[in-house]
């Protein structure tokens, strides 16, 4: 079971992601709010960015 992931800065990020909110979608995907880069990140069941 995968329980954590280190989100790396991507090409369009200004700074390293800082997550302030998490929620699950009905299909099992995870939504994370990156407040510093003003984005919502969607992760699959293996915690990989979609």
mmCIF entry with sequence, helices, sheets and N, C-alpha, C, O atoms, coordinates in Angstrom:
data_MODEL
# 
_entry.id   MODEL 
# 
_entity.id                         1 
_entity.type                       polymer 
_entity.pdbx_number_of_molecules   1 
# 
_entity_poly.entity_id                      1 
_entity_poly.type                           'polypeptide(L)' 
_entity_poly.nstd_linkage                   no 
_entity_poly.nstd_monomer                   no 
_entity_poly.pdbx_seq_one_letter_code       
;(UNK)(UNK)(UNK)(UNK)(UNK)(UNK)(UNK)(UNK)(UNK)(UNK)(UNK)(UNK)(UNK)(UNK)(UNK)(UNK)
(UNK)(UNK)(UNK)(UNK)(UNK)(UNK)(UNK)(UNK)(UNK)(UNK)(UNK)(UNK)(UNK)(UNK)(UNK)(UNK)
(UNK)(UNK)(UNK)(UNK)(UNK)(UNK)(UNK)(UNK)(UNK)(UNK)(UNK)(UNK)(UNK)(UNK)(UNK)(UNK)
(UNK)(UNK)
;
_entity_poly.pdbx_seq_one_letter_code_can   XXXXXXXXXXXXXXXXXXXXXXXXXXXXXXXXXXXXXXXXXXXXXXXXXX 
_entity_poly.pdbx_strand_id                 A 
# 
loop_
_entity_poly_seq.entity_id 
_entity_poly_seq.num 
_entity_poly_seq.mon_id 
_entity_poly_seq.hetero 
1 1  UNK n 
1 2  UNK n 
1 3  UNK n 
1 4  UNK n 
1 5  UNK n 
1 6  UNK n 
1 7  UNK n 
1 8  UNK n 
1 9  UNK n 
1 10 UNK n 
1 11 UNK n 
1 12 UNK n 
1 13 UNK n 
1 14 UNK n 
1 15 UNK n 
1 16 UNK n 
1 17 UNK n 
1 18 UNK n 
1 19 UNK n 
1 20 UNK n 
1 21 UNK n 
1 22 UNK n 
1 23 UNK n 
1 24 UNK n 
1 25 UNK n 
1 26 UNK n 
1 27 UNK n 
1 28 UNK n 
1 29 UNK n 
1 30 UNK n 
1 31 UNK n 
1 32 UNK n 
1 33 UNK n 
1 34 UNK n 
1 35 UNK n 
1 36 UNK n 
1 37 UNK n 
1 38 UNK n 
1 39 UNK n 
1 40 UNK n 
1 41 UNK n 
1 42 UNK n 
1 43 UNK n 
1 44 UNK n 
1 45 UNK n 
1 46 UNK n 
1 47 UNK n 
1 48 UNK n 
1 49 UNK n 
1 50 UNK n 
# 
_struct_asym.id          A 
_struct_asym.entity_id   1 
# 
_struct_sheet.id               AA1 
_struct_sheet.type             ? 
_struct_sheet.number_strands   3 
_struct_sheet.details          ? 
# 
loop_
_struct_sheet_order.sheet_id 
_struct_sheet_order.range_id_1 
_struct_sheet_order.range_id_2 
_struct_sheet_order.offset 
_struct_sheet_order.sense 
AA1 1 2 ? anti-parallel 
AA1 2 3 ? anti-parallel 
# 
loop_
_struct_sheet_range.sheet_id 
_struct_sheet_range.id 
_struct_sheet_range.beg_label_comp_id 
_struct_sheet_range.beg_label_asym_id 
_struct_sheet_range.beg_label_seq_id 
_struct_sheet_range.pdbx_beg_PDB_ins_code 
_struct_sheet_range.end_label_comp_id 
_struct_sheet_range.end_label_asym_id 
_struct_sheet_range.end_label_seq_id 
_struct_sheet_range.pdbx_end_PDB_ins_code 
_struct_sheet_range.beg_auth_comp_id 
_struct_sheet_range.beg_auth_asym_id 
_struct_sheet_range.beg_auth_seq_id 
_struct_sheet_range.end_auth_comp_id 
_struct_sheet_range.end_auth_asym_id 
_struct_sheet_range.end_auth_seq_id 
AA1 1 UNK A 19 ? UNK A 24 ? UNK A 19 UNK A 24 
AA1 2 UNK A 30 ? UNK A 34 ? UNK A 30 UNK A 34 
AA1 3 UNK A 39 ? UNK A 43 ? UNK A 39 UNK A 43 
# 
loop_
_atom_site.group_PDB 
_atom_site.id 
_atom_site.type_symbol 
_atom_site.label_atom_id 
_atom_site.label_alt_id 
_atom_site.label_comp_id 
_atom_site.label_asym_id 
_atom_site.label_entity_id 
_atom_site.label_seq_id 
_atom_site.pdbx_PDB_ins_code 
_atom_site.Cartn_x 
_atom_site.Cartn_y 
_atom_site.Cartn_z 
_atom_site.occupancy 
_atom_site.B_iso_or_equiv 
_atom_site.pdbx_formal_charge 
_atom_site.auth_seq_id 
_atom_site.auth_comp_id 
_atom_site.auth_asym_id 
_atom_site.auth_atom_id 
_atom_site.pdbx_PDB_model_num 
ATOM 1   N N  . UNK A 1 1  ? 0.841   -1.176 0.000   1.00 0.00 ? 1  UNK A N  1 
ATOM 2   C CA . UNK A 1 1  ? 0.000   0.000  0.000   1.00 0.00 ? 1  UNK A CA 1 
ATOM 3   C C  . UNK A 1 1  ? 0.888   1.243  0.000   1.00 0.00 ? 1  UNK A C  1 
ATOM 4   O O  . UNK A 1 1  ? 1.808   1.365  0.809   1.00 0.00 ? 1  UNK A O  1 
ATOM 5   N N  . UNK A 1 2  ? 0.602   2.144  -0.905  1.00 0.00 ? 2  UNK A N  1 
ATOM 6   C CA . UNK A 1 2  ? 1.337   3.403  -1.015  1.00 0.00 ? 2  UNK A CA 1 
ATOM 7   C C  . UNK A 1 2  ? 0.658   4.432  -0.121  1.00 0.00 ? 2  UNK A C  1 
ATOM 8   O O  . UNK A 1 2  ? -0.540  4.680  -0.261  1.00 0.00 ? 2  UNK A O  1 
ATOM 9   N N  . UNK A 1 3  ? 1.410   5.034  0.798   1.00 0.00 ? 3  UNK A N  1 
ATOM 10  C CA . UNK A 1 3  ? 0.789   5.953  1.746   1.00 0.00 ? 3  UNK A CA 1 
ATOM 11  C C  . UNK A 1 3  ? 1.327   7.375  1.667   1.00 0.00 ? 3  UNK A C  1 
ATOM 12  O O  . UNK A 1 3  ? 0.764   8.274  2.292   1.00 0.00 ? 3  UNK A O  1 
ATOM 13  N N  . UNK A 1 4  ? 2.390   7.600  0.923   1.00 0.00 ? 4  UNK A N  1 
ATOM 14  C CA . UNK A 1 4  ? 2.899   8.964  0.790   1.00 0.00 ? 4  UNK A CA 1 
ATOM 15  C C  . UNK A 1 4  ? 3.612   9.136  -0.544  1.00 0.00 ? 4  UNK A C  1 
ATOM 16  O O  . UNK A 1 4  ? 4.009   8.166  -1.190  1.00 0.00 ? 4  UNK A O  1 
ATOM 17  N N  . UNK A 1 5  ? 3.761   10.391 -0.937  1.00 0.00 ? 5  UNK A N  1 
ATOM 18  C CA . UNK A 1 5  ? 4.447   10.713 -2.174  1.00 0.00 ? 5  UNK A CA 1 
ATOM 19  C C  . UNK A 1 5  ? 5.086   12.091 -2.013  1.00 0.00 ? 5  UNK A C  1 
ATOM 20  O O  . UNK A 1 5  ? 4.526   12.964 -1.350  1.00 0.00 ? 5  UNK A O  1 
ATOM 21  N N  . UNK A 1 6  ? 6.250   12.283 -2.614  1.00 0.00 ? 6  UNK A N  1 
ATOM 22  C CA . UNK A 1 6  ? 6.930   13.571 -2.591  1.00 0.00 ? 6  UNK A CA 1 
ATOM 23  C C  . UNK A 1 6  ? 6.655   14.245 -3.931  1.00 0.00 ? 6  UNK A C  1 
ATOM 24  O O  . UNK A 1 6  ? 7.219   13.852 -4.952  1.00 0.00 ? 6  UNK A O  1 
ATOM 25  N N  . UNK A 1 7  ? 5.794   15.255 -3.932  1.00 0.00 ? 7  UNK A N  1 
ATOM 26  C CA . UNK A 1 7  ? 5.451   15.949 -5.176  1.00 0.00 ? 7  UNK A CA 1 
ATOM 27  C C  . UNK A 1 7  ? 6.579   16.891 -5.553  1.00 0.00 ? 7  UNK A C  1 
ATOM 28  O O  . UNK A 1 7  ? 6.939   17.788 -4.792  1.00 0.00 ? 7  UNK A O  1 
ATOM 29  N N  . UNK A 1 8  ? 7.125   16.678 -6.727  1.00 0.00 ? 8  UNK A N  1 
ATOM 30  C CA . UNK A 1 8  ? 8.220   17.496 -7.229  1.00 0.00 ? 8  UNK A CA 1 
ATOM 31  C C  . UNK A 1 8  ? 7.676   18.679 -8.006  1.00 0.00 ? 8  UNK A C  1 
ATOM 32  O O  . UNK A 1 8  ? 6.553   18.639 -8.507  1.00 0.00 ? 8  UNK A O  1 
ATOM 33  N N  . UNK A 1 9  ? 8.461   19.711 -8.104  1.00 0.00 ? 9  UNK A N  1 
ATOM 34  C CA . UNK A 1 9  ? 8.133   20.892 -8.891  1.00 0.00 ? 9  UNK A CA 1 
ATOM 35  C C  . UNK A 1 9  ? 8.123   20.513 -10.376 1.00 0.00 ? 9  UNK A C  1 
ATOM 36  O O  . UNK A 1 9  ? 9.049   19.861 -10.860 1.00 0.00 ? 9  UNK A O  1 
ATOM 37  N N  . UNK A 1 10 ? 7.080   20.919 -11.089 1.00 0.00 ? 10 UNK A N  1 
ATOM 38  C CA . UNK A 1 10 ? 7.009   20.651 -12.524 1.00 0.00 ? 10 UNK A CA 1 
ATOM 39  C C  . UNK A 1 10 ? 7.418   21.904 -13.289 1.00 0.00 ? 10 UNK A C  1 
ATOM 40  O O  . UNK A 1 10 ? 7.683   22.939 -12.677 1.00 0.00 ? 10 UNK A O  1 
ATOM 41  N N  . UNK A 1 11 ? 7.474   21.827 -14.589 1.00 0.00 ? 11 UNK A N  1 
ATOM 42  C CA . UNK A 1 11 ? 7.933   22.935 -15.413 1.00 0.00 ? 11 UNK A CA 1 
ATOM 43  C C  . UNK A 1 11 ? 7.136   24.211 -15.291 1.00 0.00 ? 11 UNK A C  1 
ATOM 44  O O  . UNK A 1 11 ? 7.690   25.301 -15.439 1.00 0.00 ? 11 UNK A O  1 
ATOM 45  N N  . UNK A 1 12 ? 5.832   24.099 -15.019 1.00 0.00 ? 12 UNK A N  1 
ATOM 46  C CA . UNK A 1 12 ? 5.012   25.309 -14.922 1.00 0.00 ? 12 UNK A CA 1 
ATOM 47  C C  . UNK A 1 12 ? 4.792   25.782 -13.484 1.00 0.00 ? 12 UNK A C  1 
ATOM 48  O O  . UNK A 1 12 ? 4.060   26.746 -13.261 1.00 0.00 ? 12 UNK A O  1 
ATOM 49  N N  . UNK A 1 13 ? 5.415   25.120 -12.506 1.00 0.00 ? 13 UNK A N  1 
ATOM 50  C CA . UNK A 1 13 ? 5.314   25.553 -11.111 1.00 0.00 ? 13 UNK A CA 1 
ATOM 51  C C  . UNK A 1 13 ? 6.328   26.651 -10.826 1.00 0.00 ? 13 UNK A C  1 
ATOM 52  O O  . UNK A 1 13 ? 7.464   26.601 -11.298 1.00 0.00 ? 13 UNK A O  1 
ATOM 53  N N  . UNK A 1 14 ? 5.905   27.643 -10.048 1.00 0.00 ? 14 UNK A N  1 
ATOM 54  C CA . UNK A 1 14 ? 6.821   28.706 -9.649  1.00 0.00 ? 14 UNK A CA 1 
ATOM 55  C C  . UNK A 1 14 ? 7.685   28.274 -8.469  1.00 0.00 ? 14 UNK A C  1 
ATOM 56  O O  . UNK A 1 14 ? 8.872   28.595 -8.400  1.00 0.00 ? 14 UNK A O  1 
ATOM 57  N N  . UNK A 1 15 ? 7.071   27.541 -7.544  1.00 0.00 ? 15 UNK A N  1 
ATOM 58  C CA . UNK A 1 15 ? 7.771   27.052 -6.349  1.00 0.00 ? 15 UNK A CA 1 
ATOM 59  C C  . UNK A 1 15 ? 7.374   25.598 -6.105  1.00 0.00 ? 15 UNK A C  1 
ATOM 60  O O  . UNK A 1 15 ? 6.477   25.083 -6.771  1.00 0.00 ? 15 UNK A O  1 
ATOM 61  N N  . UNK A 1 16 ? 8.038   24.927 -5.150  1.00 0.00 ? 16 UNK A N  1 
ATOM 62  C CA . UNK A 1 16 ? 7.690   23.555 -4.808  1.00 0.00 ? 16 UNK A CA 1 
ATOM 63  C C  . UNK A 1 16 ? 6.246   23.522 -4.298  1.00 0.00 ? 16 UNK A C  1 
ATOM 64  O O  . UNK A 1 16 ? 5.844   24.410 -3.546  1.00 0.00 ? 16 UNK A O  1 
ATOM 65  N N  . UNK A 1 17 ? 5.457   22.512 -4.694  1.00 0.00 ? 17 UNK A N  1 
ATOM 66  C CA . UNK A 1 17 ? 4.055   22.442 -4.281  1.00 0.00 ? 17 UNK A CA 1 
ATOM 67  C C  . UNK A 1 17 ? 3.882   22.452 -2.765  1.00 0.00 ? 17 UNK A C  1 
ATOM 68  O O  . UNK A 1 17 ? 4.632   21.803 -2.035  1.00 0.00 ? 17 UNK A O  1 
ATOM 69  N N  . UNK A 1 18 ? 2.869   23.209 -2.303  1.00 0.00 ? 18 UNK A N  1 
ATOM 70  C CA . UNK A 1 18 ? 2.497   23.260 -0.895  1.00 0.00 ? 18 UNK A CA 1 
ATOM 71  C C  . UNK A 1 18 ? 1.008   22.931 -0.828  1.00 0.00 ? 18 UNK A C  1 
ATOM 72  O O  . UNK A 1 18 ? 0.165   23.748 -1.198  1.00 0.00 ? 18 UNK A O  1 
ATOM 73  N N  . UNK A 1 19 ? 0.694   21.730 -0.355  1.00 0.00 ? 19 UNK A N  1 
ATOM 74  C CA . UNK A 1 19 ? -0.680  21.252 -0.361  1.00 0.00 ? 19 UNK A CA 1 
ATOM 75  C C  . UNK A 1 19 ? -1.416  21.689 0.893   1.00 0.00 ? 19 UNK A C  1 
ATOM 76  O O  . UNK A 1 19 ? -0.928  21.508 2.009   1.00 0.00 ? 19 UNK A O  1 
ATOM 77  N N  . UNK A 1 20 ? -2.610  22.273 0.696   1.00 0.00 ? 20 UNK A N  1 
ATOM 78  C CA . UNK A 1 20 ? -3.392  22.746 1.827   1.00 0.00 ? 20 UNK A CA 1 
ATOM 79  C C  . UNK A 1 20 ? -4.738  22.064 1.964   1.00 0.00 ? 20 UNK A C  1 
ATOM 80  O O  . UNK A 1 20 ? -5.408  22.237 2.982   1.00 0.00 ? 20 UNK A O  1 
ATOM 81  N N  . UNK A 1 21 ? -5.151  21.300 0.977   1.00 0.00 ? 21 UNK A N  1 
ATOM 82  C CA . UNK A 1 21 ? -6.438  20.619 1.047   1.00 0.00 ? 21 UNK A CA 1 
ATOM 83  C C  . UNK A 1 21 ? -6.415  19.340 0.249   1.00 0.00 ? 21 UNK A C  1 
ATOM 84  O O  . UNK A 1 21 ? -5.770  19.266 -0.797  1.00 0.00 ? 21 UNK A O  1 
ATOM 85  N N  . UNK A 1 22 ? -7.119  18.324 0.736   1.00 0.00 ? 22 UNK A N  1 
ATOM 86  C CA . UNK A 1 22 ? -7.221  17.030 0.059   1.00 0.00 ? 22 UNK A CA 1 
ATOM 87  C C  . UNK A 1 22 ? -8.672  16.574 0.082   1.00 0.00 ? 22 UNK A C  1 
ATOM 88  O O  . UNK A 1 22 ? -9.404  16.842 1.034   1.00 0.00 ? 22 UNK A O  1 
ATOM 89  N N  . UNK A 1 23 ? -9.080  15.877 -0.985  1.00 0.00 ? 23 UNK A N  1 
ATOM 90  C CA . UNK A 1 23 ? -10.413 15.293 -1.031  1.00 0.00 ? 23 UNK A CA 1 
ATOM 91  C C  . UNK A 1 23 ? -10.383 14.144 -2.030  1.00 0.00 ? 23 UNK A C  1 
ATOM 92  O O  . UNK A 1 23 ? -9.545  14.114 -2.931  1.00 0.00 ? 23 UNK A O  1 
ATOM 93  N N  . UNK A 1 24 ? -11.303 13.203 -1.863  1.00 0.00 ? 24 UNK A N  1 
ATOM 94  C CA . UNK A 1 24 ? -11.417 12.071 -2.775  1.00 0.00 ? 24 UNK A CA 1 
ATOM 95  C C  . UNK A 1 24 ? -12.585 12.274 -3.714  1.00 0.00 ? 24 UNK A C  1 
ATOM 96  O O  . UNK A 1 24 ? -13.655 12.714 -3.294  1.00 0.00 ? 24 UNK A O  1 
ATOM 97  N N  . UNK A 1 25 ? -12.388 11.954 -4.992  1.00 0.00 ? 25 UNK A N  1 
ATOM 98  C CA . UNK A 1 25 ? -13.473 11.951 -5.970  1.00 0.00 ? 25 UNK A CA 1 
ATOM 99  C C  . UNK A 1 25 ? -14.198 10.612 -5.872  1.00 0.00 ? 25 UNK A C  1 
ATOM 100 O O  . UNK A 1 25 ? -13.671 9.664  -5.291  1.00 0.00 ? 25 UNK A O  1 
ATOM 101 N N  . UNK A 1 26 ? -15.381 10.530 -6.426  1.00 0.00 ? 26 UNK A N  1 
ATOM 102 C CA . UNK A 1 26 ? -16.193 9.314  -6.327  1.00 0.00 ? 26 UNK A CA 1 
ATOM 103 C C  . UNK A 1 26 ? -15.544 8.098  -7.012  1.00 0.00 ? 26 UNK A C  1 
ATOM 104 O O  . UNK A 1 26 ? -15.858 6.958  -6.667  1.00 0.00 ? 26 UNK A O  1 
ATOM 105 N N  . UNK A 1 27 ? -14.646 8.333  -7.975  1.00 0.00 ? 27 UNK A N  1 
ATOM 106 C CA . UNK A 1 27 ? -13.985 7.224  -8.658  1.00 0.00 ? 27 UNK A CA 1 
ATOM 107 C C  . UNK A 1 27 ? -12.669 6.821  -7.991  1.00 0.00 ? 27 UNK A C  1 
ATOM 108 O O  . UNK A 1 27 ? -11.937 5.999  -8.542  1.00 0.00 ? 27 UNK A O  1 
ATOM 109 N N  . UNK A 1 28 ? -12.348 7.379  -6.821  1.00 0.00 ? 28 UNK A N  1 
ATOM 110 C CA . UNK A 1 28 ? -11.158 6.980  -6.079  1.00 0.00 ? 28 UNK A CA 1 
ATOM 111 C C  . UNK A 1 28 ? -9.947  7.868  -6.279  1.00 0.00 ? 28 UNK A C  1 
ATOM 112 O O  . UNK A 1 28 ? -8.949  7.720  -5.574  1.00 0.00 ? 28 UNK A O  1 
ATOM 113 N N  . UNK A 1 29 ? -10.018 8.794  -7.233  1.00 0.00 ? 29 UNK A N  1 
ATOM 114 C CA . UNK A 1 29 ? -8.892  9.709  -7.430  1.00 0.00 ? 29 UNK A CA 1 
ATOM 115 C C  . UNK A 1 29 ? -8.831  10.708 -6.286  1.00 0.00 ? 29 UNK A C  1 
ATOM 116 O O  . UNK A 1 29 ? -9.834  10.970 -5.622  1.00 0.00 ? 29 UNK A O  1 
ATOM 117 N N  . UNK A 1 30 ? -7.652  11.259 -6.063  1.00 0.00 ? 30 UNK A N  1 
ATOM 118 C CA . UNK A 1 30 ? -7.424  12.213 -4.991  1.00 0.00 ? 30 UNK A CA 1 
ATOM 119 C C  . UNK A 1 30 ? -7.202  13.593 -5.592  1.00 0.00 ? 30 UNK A C  1 
ATOM 120 O O  . UNK A 1 30 ? -6.455  13.736 -6.560  1.00 0.00 ? 30 UNK A O  1 
ATOM 121 N N  . UNK A 1 31 ? -7.844  14.605 -5.025  1.00 0.00 ? 31 UNK A N  1 
ATOM 122 C CA . UNK A 1 31 ? -7.654  15.984 -5.455  1.00 0.00 ? 31 UNK A CA 1 
ATOM 123 C C  . UNK A 1 31 ? -6.900  16.708 -4.345  1.00 0.00 ? 31 UNK A C  1 
ATOM 124 O O  . UNK A 1 31 ? -7.296  16.661 -3.180  1.00 0.00 ? 31 UNK A O  1 
ATOM 125 N N  . UNK A 1 32 ? -5.817  17.373 -4.713  1.00 0.00 ? 32 UNK A N  1 
ATOM 126 C CA . UNK A 1 32 ? -5.015  18.135 -3.760  1.00 0.00 ? 32 UNK A CA 1 
ATOM 127 C C  . UNK A 1 32 ? -4.948  19.583 -4.224  1.00 0.00 ? 32 UNK A C  1 
ATOM 128 O O  . UNK A 1 32 ? -4.832  19.847 -5.421  1.00 0.00 ? 32 UNK A O  1 
ATOM 129 N N  . UNK A 1 33 ? -5.021  20.520 -3.285  1.00 0.00 ? 33 UNK A N  1 
ATOM 130 C CA . UNK A 1 33 ? -4.942  21.948 -3.594  1.00 0.00 ? 33 UNK A CA 1 
ATOM 131 C C  . UNK A 1 33 ? -3.533  22.433 -3.294  1.00 0.00 ? 33 UNK A C  1 
ATOM 132 O O  . UNK A 1 33 ? -3.059  22.344 -2.161  1.00 0.00 ? 33 UNK A O  1 
ATOM 133 N N  . UNK A 1 34 ? -2.864  22.950 -4.331  1.00 0.00 ? 34 UNK A N  1 
ATOM 134 C CA . UNK A 1 34 ? -1.523  23.521 -4.202  1.00 0.00 ? 34 UNK A CA 1 
ATOM 135 C C  . UNK A 1 34 ? -1.687  25.038 -4.132  1.00 0.00 ? 34 UNK A C  1 
ATOM 136 O O  . UNK A 1 34 ? -1.839  25.696 -5.162  1.00 0.00 ? 34 UNK A O  1 
ATOM 137 N N  . UNK A 1 35 ? -1.658  25.586 -2.933  1.00 0.00 ? 35 UNK A N  1 
ATOM 138 C CA . UNK A 1 35 ? -1.957  27.004 -2.723  1.00 0.00 ? 35 UNK A CA 1 
ATOM 139 C C  . UNK A 1 35 ? -0.860  27.909 -3.277  1.00 0.00 ? 35 UNK A C  1 
ATOM 140 O O  . UNK A 1 35 ? -1.166  28.987 -3.786  1.00 0.00 ? 35 UNK A O  1 
ATOM 141 N N  . UNK A 1 36 ? 0.403   27.507 -3.196  1.00 0.00 ? 36 UNK A N  1 
ATOM 142 C CA . UNK A 1 36 ? 1.495   28.376 -3.647  1.00 0.00 ? 36 UNK A CA 1 
ATOM 143 C C  . UNK A 1 36 ? 1.511   28.558 -5.159  1.00 0.00 ? 36 UNK A C  1 
ATOM 144 O O  . UNK A 1 36 ? 1.852   29.636 -5.646  1.00 0.00 ? 36 UNK A O  1 
ATOM 145 N N  . UNK A 1 37 ? 1.147   27.516 -5.913  1.00 0.00 ? 37 UNK A N  1 
ATOM 146 C CA . UNK A 1 37 ? 1.133   27.598 -7.376  1.00 0.00 ? 37 UNK A CA 1 
ATOM 147 C C  . UNK A 1 37 ? -0.277  27.803 -7.933  1.00 0.00 ? 37 UNK A C  1 
ATOM 148 O O  . UNK A 1 37 ? -0.470  27.841 -9.148  1.00 0.00 ? 37 UNK A O  1 
ATOM 149 N N  . UNK A 1 38 ? -1.262  27.933 -7.037  1.00 0.00 ? 38 UNK A N  1 
ATOM 150 C CA . UNK A 1 38 ? -2.656  28.175 -7.415  1.00 0.00 ? 38 UNK A CA 1 
ATOM 151 C C  . UNK A 1 38 ? -3.178  27.129 -8.399  1.00 0.00 ? 38 UNK A C  1 
ATOM 152 O O  . UNK A 1 38 ? -3.630  27.453 -9.497  1.00 0.00 ? 38 UNK A O  1 
ATOM 153 N N  . UNK A 1 39 ? -3.101  25.840 -7.967  1.00 0.00 ? 39 UNK A N  1 
ATOM 154 C CA . UNK A 1 39 ? -3.527  24.725 -8.814  1.00 0.00 ? 39 UNK A CA 1 
ATOM 155 C C  . UNK A 1 39 ? -4.283  23.687 -8.003  1.00 0.00 ? 39 UNK A C  1 
ATOM 156 O O  . UNK A 1 39 ? -4.162  23.622 -6.780  1.00 0.00 ? 39 UNK A O  1 
ATOM 157 N N  . UNK A 1 40 ? -5.059  22.882 -8.701  1.00 0.00 ? 40 UNK A N  1 
ATOM 158 C CA . UNK A 1 40 ? -5.610  21.651 -8.152  1.00 0.00 ? 40 UNK A CA 1 
ATOM 159 C C  . UNK A 1 40 ? -4.882  20.512 -8.843  1.00 0.00 ? 40 UNK A C  1 
ATOM 160 O O  . UNK A 1 40 ? -4.769  20.495 -10.069 1.00 0.00 ? 40 UNK A O  1 
ATOM 161 N N  . UNK A 1 41 ? -4.393  19.571 -8.068  1.00 0.00 ? 41 UNK A N  1 
ATOM 162 C CA . UNK A 1 41 ? -3.657  18.425 -8.597  1.00 0.00 ? 41 UNK A CA 1 
ATOM 163 C C  . UNK A 1 41 ? -4.534  17.196 -8.427  1.00 0.00 ? 41 UNK A C  1 
ATOM 164 O O  . UNK A 1 41 ? -5.064  16.962 -7.341  1.00 0.00 ? 41 UNK A O  1 
ATOM 165 N N  . UNK A 1 42 ? -4.694  16.408 -9.479  1.00 0.00 ? 42 UNK A N  1 
ATOM 166 C CA . UNK A 1 42 ? -5.466  15.171 -9.413  1.00 0.00 ? 42 UNK A CA 1 
ATOM 167 C C  . UNK A 1 42 ? -4.480  14.011 -9.466  1.00 0.00 ? 42 UNK A C  1 
ATOM 168 O O  . UNK A 1 42 ? -3.627  13.942 -10.351 1.00 0.00 ? 42 UNK A O  1 
ATOM 169 N N  . UNK A 1 43 ? -4.610  13.098 -8.501  1.00 0.00 ? 43 UNK A N  1 
ATOM 170 C CA . UNK A 1 43 ? -3.726  11.945 -8.379  1.00 0.00 ? 43 UNK A CA 1 
ATOM 171 C C  . UNK A 1 43 ? -4.536  10.661 -8.516  1.00 0.00 ? 43 UNK A C  1 
ATOM 172 O O  . UNK A 1 43 ? -5.674  10.587 -8.052  1.00 0.00 ? 43 UNK A O  1 
ATOM 173 N N  . UNK A 1 44 ? -3.947  9.648  -9.156  1.00 0.00 ? 44 UNK A N  1 
ATOM 174 C CA . UNK A 1 44 ? -4.639  8.363  -9.282  1.00 0.00 ? 44 UNK A CA 1 
ATOM 175 C C  . UNK A 1 44 ? -4.407  7.514  -8.029  1.00 0.00 ? 44 UNK A C  1 
ATOM 176 O O  . UNK A 1 44 ? -3.837  7.998  -7.051  1.00 0.00 ? 44 UNK A O  1 
ATOM 177 N N  . UNK A 1 45 ? -4.840  6.264  -8.055  1.00 0.00 ? 45 UNK A N  1 
ATOM 178 C CA . UNK A 1 45 ? -4.724  5.390  -6.884  1.00 0.00 ? 45 UNK A CA 1 
ATOM 179 C C  . UNK A 1 45 ? -3.283  5.049  -6.524  1.00 0.00 ? 45 UNK A C  1 
ATOM 180 O O  . UNK A 1 45 ? -3.025  4.590  -5.411  1.00 0.00 ? 45 UNK A O  1 
ATOM 181 N N  . UNK A 1 46 ? -2.328  5.265  -7.446  1.00 0.00 ? 46 UNK A N  1 
ATOM 182 C CA . UNK A 1 46 ? -0.911  5.049  -7.175  1.00 0.00 ? 46 UNK A CA 1 
ATOM 183 C C  . UNK A 1 46 ? -0.200  6.353  -6.845  1.00 0.00 ? 46 UNK A C  1 
ATOM 184 O O  . UNK A 1 46 ? 1.030   6.412  -6.817  1.00 0.00 ? 46 UNK A O  1 
ATOM 185 N N  . UNK A 1 47 ? -0.992  7.406  -6.594  1.00 0.00 ? 47 UNK A N  1 
ATOM 186 C CA . UNK A 1 47 ? -0.508  8.755  -6.263  1.00 0.00 ? 47 UNK A CA 1 
ATOM 187 C C  . UNK A 1 47 ? 0.385   9.341  -7.345  1.00 0.00 ? 47 UNK A C  1 
ATOM 188 O O  . UNK A 1 47 ? 1.372   10.017 -7.054  1.00 0.00 ? 47 UNK A O  1 
ATOM 189 N N  . UNK A 1 48 ? 0.024   9.071  -8.607  1.00 0.00 ? 48 UNK A N  1 
ATOM 190 C CA . UNK A 1 48 ? 0.714   9.655  -9.749  1.00 0.00 ? 48 UNK A CA 1 
ATOM 191 C C  . UNK A 1 48 ? -0.145  10.789 -10.296 1.00 0.00 ? 48 UNK A C  1 
ATOM 192 O O  . UNK A 1 48 ? -1.366  10.662 -10.385 1.00 0.00 ? 48 UNK A O  1 
ATOM 193 N N  . UNK A 1 49 ? 0.494   11.896 -10.663 1.00 0.00 ? 49 UNK A N  1 
ATOM 194 C CA . UNK A 1 49 ? -0.248  13.032 -11.238 1.00 0.00 ? 49 UNK A CA 1 
ATOM 195 C C  . UNK A 1 49 ? -0.914  12.643 -12.541 1.00 0.00 ? 49 UNK A C  1 
ATOM 196 O O  . UNK A 1 49 ? -0.346  11.918 -13.357 1.00 0.00 ? 49 UNK A O  1 
ATOM 197 N N  . UNK A 1 50 ? -2.122  13.134 -12.722 1.00 0.00 ? 50 UNK A N  1 
ATOM 198 C CA . UNK A 1 50 ? -2.844  12.929 -13.986 1.00 0.00 ? 50 UNK A CA 1 
ATOM 199 C C  . UNK A 1 50 ? -2.911  14.232 -14.748 1.00 0.00 ? 50 UNK A C  1 
ATOM 200 O O  . UNK A 1 50 ? -3.476  14.281 -15.840 1.00 0.00 ? 50 UNK A O  1 
# 
